[in-house]
């Protein structure tokens, strides 16, 4: 929704969706643009947050983090597969 969010960790990924740990909360229904860049590879996909939760703060001064599940747009399936292959390959 026009606000950048830092990705702390990719929890899981498929060509249909991605689970992320973020530094701030995103609401269900929020539309996202996800940019991935590594070397000469640059990919941008779009999706919608379908679930979100808060992880508890850790005991070693870790702050709370936010987890989201994002459903990737079906009409960009070729890009979704490219992102999946790029992340799982390396």
trRosetta pair geometry for C-beta under 8 A, 3 or more apart (Angstrom, degrees):
i j d omega theta_ij theta_ji phi_ij phi_ji
1 30 5.6 -81 -27 -152 111 95
1 31 6.5 106 -67 53 69 76
5 22 5.2 -7 163 -157 121 126
5 23 6.6 180 -171 48 75 83
5 24 5.7 -124 -130 51 99 100
5 26 6.6 -37 -77 -59 165 115
6 22 6.7 134 78 -158 54 69
6 23 4.3 25 60 5 104 129
6 24 7.8 87 34 4 79 89
7 10 7.0 24 169 -61 127 70
7 20 5.4 -73 -134 -161 101 124
7 21 7.3 96 -169 71 63 56
7 22 6.1 -47 -108 -100 48 70
8 20 7.8 121 43 171 68 82
8 21 4.5 -66 69 107 106 98
8 22 6.2 170 4 -111 94 13
8 23 6.0 125 -47 -55 108 77
8 65 5.7 -81 39 -140 159 135
9 20 7.1 156 83 -160 51 57
9 21 4.1 17 50 40 94 119
10 13 5.9 -11 176 -40 121 114
10 18 6.7 -57 -146 -171 97 108
10 19 7.4 103 -175 80 57 62
10 20 6.1 -36 -112 -106 51 72
10 21 8.0 -118 -54 18 12 80
10 87 6.3 -117 152 -165 174 137
11 19 3.7 -64 70 111 115 107
11 20 6.3 -154 5 -84 94 15
11 21 5.9 108 -51 -30 102 88
11 67 6.6 40 -39 -141 152 109
12 18 7.2 -176 93 -152 53 48
12 19 4.4 33 44 34 84 117
13 17 7.6 -155 -144 102 47 47
13 18 4.6 3 -112 -114 81 85
13 19 7.3 -132 -63 27 51 68
13 83 7.5 -122 -173 126 135 96
13 84 5.6 -180 140 -118 112 75
13 87 5.5 36 50 87 167 147
13 88 6.8 -144 76 -53 120 98
14 17 5.8 21 53 48 95 66
14 18 7.5 -162 31 -73 55 54
14 84 6.4 7 180 -115 22 131
15 72 7.4 -107 159 61 43 142
15 77 6.6 47 164 -159 114 80
15 80 4.7 96 -168 126 69 106
15 81 4.7 8 -121 -84 122 67
15 84 4.8 -65 -76 -23 67 154
16 71 6.9 -28 157 -148 79 70
16 72 6.0 -173 179 42 27 99
16 74 7.9 7 -131 -92 80 76
16 80 7.0 65 -75 164 25 146
17 47 7.1 127 -121 -151 68 151
17 50 7.6 -48 -132 20 138 130
17 69 6.3 21 168 179 131 85
17 70 5.8 170 -158 87 82 54
17 71 5.0 -38 -97 -107 111 44
17 72 5.6 -163 -88 -3 42 85
18 34 7.2 92 51 -123 150 176
18 47 7.5 160 28 25 97 166
18 69 7.8 171 87 -152 37 50
18 70 5.1 -10 59 57 81 105
18 72 6.8 66 -6 -48 92 109
18 83 7.9 -64 -62 129 136 131
19 67 6.7 5 -177 -173 94 100
19 68 7.2 179 -148 89 54 45
19 69 5.2 -20 -100 -101 80 71
19 70 7.6 179 -82 17 31 74
20 67 7.1 169 88 -149 44 55
20 68 5.5 -9 58 57 90 89
20 70 6.8 18 4 -5 110 116
21 55 7.1 -11 -134 -2 110 141
21 65 5.0 22 -177 150 103 134
21 66 7.1 142 -161 75 55 41
21 67 5.5 -29 -100 -94 66 74
22 25 7.7 152 88 -80 122 18
22 26 6.7 46 51 -11 166 106
22 65 6.8 150 66 -176 39 85
22 66 4.7 -36 66 73 93 97
22 67 7.4 161 15 -92 80 22
22 68 6.2 17 -5 3 125 112
23 65 6.9 -51 -100 -130 38 80
23 66 7.3 -12 85 26 7 99
24 66 6.1 -20 125 17 15 141
25 52 6.5 91 -158 166 80 142
25 54 7.2 -30 -91 -81 107 96
25 66 4.8 -167 -88 -115 54 156
26 30 4.7 -118 178 51 100 156
26 32 7.2 7 -158 -71 156 122
26 49 5.0 -170 123 -78 117 159
26 52 5.9 -165 73 -97 70 142
26 66 7.0 139 10 134 71 138
26 68 5.3 6 55 -86 117 150
27 30 5.0 117 64 -40 71 110
27 49 6.7 131 94 82 36 143
27 52 6.8 -105 -127 13 20 152
28 49 5.5 -134 -121 112 35 98
28 50 6.5 31 -142 -162 91 19
28 51 6.5 10 -98 -98 106 28
28 52 6.1 -138 -56 5 74 103
29 48 6.5 -22 -145 -173 28 107
29 49 6.5 -32 31 67 24 88
30 48 7.1 153 77 -156 41 61
30 49 4.4 23 50 17 90 124
31 46 7.1 2 -178 -174 92 100
31 47 7.6 176 -152 97 57 32
31 48 5.7 -32 -101 -99 59 75
32 46 6.8 170 88 -151 53 56
32 47 5.6 -14 59 65 96 75
32 48 7.1 164 15 -95 83 23
32 49 6.5 85 -22 -42 119 87
32 70 6.0 -60 45 -131 138 135
33 44 6.0 0 -178 -173 98 106
33 45 7.6 164 -156 85 53 36
33 46 5.4 -25 -102 -99 65 80
34 44 6.9 160 80 -153 47 56
34 45 5.2 -15 59 63 100 84
34 46 7.4 177 16 -86 78 28
34 47 6.9 2 -6 19 118 106
34 70 7.2 118 -44 121 138 165
34 83 7.7 65 103 -139 119 154
35 42 7.4 -15 -168 -166 93 84
35 43 7.4 158 -154 86 47 51
35 44 4.9 -16 -100 -100 73 87
36 41 7.4 -26 118 124 94 100
36 42 7.3 164 88 -151 57 39
36 43 4.6 -6 58 59 103 97
36 44 7.6 -177 21 -78 68 41
36 45 7.9 16 0 6 108 97
36 83 5.8 128 18 -132 150 96
36 86 6.3 131 129 100 141 141
36 87 7.1 -84 -143 -63 152 98
37 41 6.8 168 -147 93 45 63
37 42 4.8 4 -106 -107 90 77
37 43 7.7 -176 -73 25 50 61
38 41 5.2 -3 62 59 76 108
38 86 6.7 159 37 176 125 114
38 90 7.5 172 144 79 159 134
41 86 5.7 173 154 -129 152 134
43 79 6.1 154 -162 -167 102 92
43 82 5.6 -175 -114 111 138 113
43 83 4.9 -177 128 -82 150 85
43 86 6.3 -176 -3 13 144 157
44 79 7.5 -32 76 -174 45 141
45 72 5.5 -19 161 -142 130 115
45 73 7.1 -169 -179 30 84 93
45 76 5.9 164 -137 116 81 140
45 79 5.2 169 -92 126 91 115
45 80 5.7 97 -129 -86 141 66
45 83 5.4 -58 -25 -32 136 153
46 72 7.3 112 81 -153 40 67
46 73 4.9 18 84 -10 89 129
46 76 6.5 103 37 10 88 153
47 70 4.3 92 107 166 138 102
47 71 5.4 177 -167 85 108 43
47 72 4.3 -65 -83 -101 122 42
47 73 5.8 -139 -88 -25 57 69
48 70 6.8 156 74 -155 28 71
48 71 5.3 -16 59 57 85 95
48 73 7.9 94 -12 -68 87 74
49 52 6.0 13 175 -51 124 108
49 68 5.1 -56 -134 -167 106 123
49 69 7.1 107 -158 72 60 50
49 70 5.7 -42 -94 -98 51 74
50 69 5.2 -57 63 98 91 100
50 70 6.9 144 7 -120 85 21
50 71 4.8 64 -32 -19 129 108
51 68 6.9 163 88 -154 54 52
51 69 4.4 25 49 34 94 115
52 66 6.4 -2 -170 179 103 102
52 67 6.7 161 -154 88 53 55
52 68 4.7 -12 -102 -102 84 79
52 69 7.5 -141 -66 19 47 69
53 66 7.3 166 86 -157 38 61
53 67 5.0 -9 60 59 86 102
54 64 5.7 5 -177 175 102 125
54 65 7.7 155 -159 84 57 36
54 66 5.7 -34 -106 -105 62 70
54 67 7.6 -172 -87 18 13 79
55 64 6.1 166 78 -161 62 70
55 65 4.7 -3 48 61 117 83
55 66 7.2 -152 11 -80 82 19
55 67 6.0 82 -37 -24 102 106
56 64 6.4 -61 -158 -112 20 92
57 62 5.6 169 -169 92 67 73
57 63 5.7 -45 -118 -153 104 26
57 64 4.7 -63 -61 -58 80 70
58 61 7.5 -16 84 55 90 25
58 62 3.1 38 37 40 110 129
59 62 7.6 21 35 22 30 99
62 65 7.9 -43 161 -25 105 102
72 76 7.0 -101 163 73 99 104
72 80 4.6 127 130 -112 149 125
72 83 8.0 -171 -118 54 155 142
73 76 4.7 57 85 19 106 105
73 80 7.6 -163 63 -56 61 122
74 77 6.0 1 -171 -57 50 99
76 79 4.4 -33 168 41 100 117
76 80 5.8 113 109 -29 82 93
77 80 5.2 -53 -143 36 37 117
77 81 6.3 38 158 -20 68 102
78 81 6.0 -53 -151 35 29 109
78 82 6.5 33 149 -20 62 106
79 82 5.4 -52 -147 35 36 116
79 83 6.4 38 153 -19 67 102
80 83 5.8 -51 -150 35 31 111
80 84 6.4 34 150 -19 63 106
81 84 5.5 -51 -146 37 33 115
81 85 6.2 33 155 -17 66 106
82 85 5.9 -56 -147 39 28 109
82 86 6.2 29 154 -21 64 108
83 86 5.7 -56 -145 36 30 111
83 87 6.3 20 161 -12 66 109
84 87 6.3 -62 -146 40 24 103
84 88 6.1 4 165 -2 64 117
85 88 6.3 -65 -134 48 24 98
85 89 5.7 29 166 -31 64 115
86 89 6.1 -55 -140 28 20 112
86 90 7.5 -42 178 28 51 102
87 90 7.7 -114 -165 50 19 68
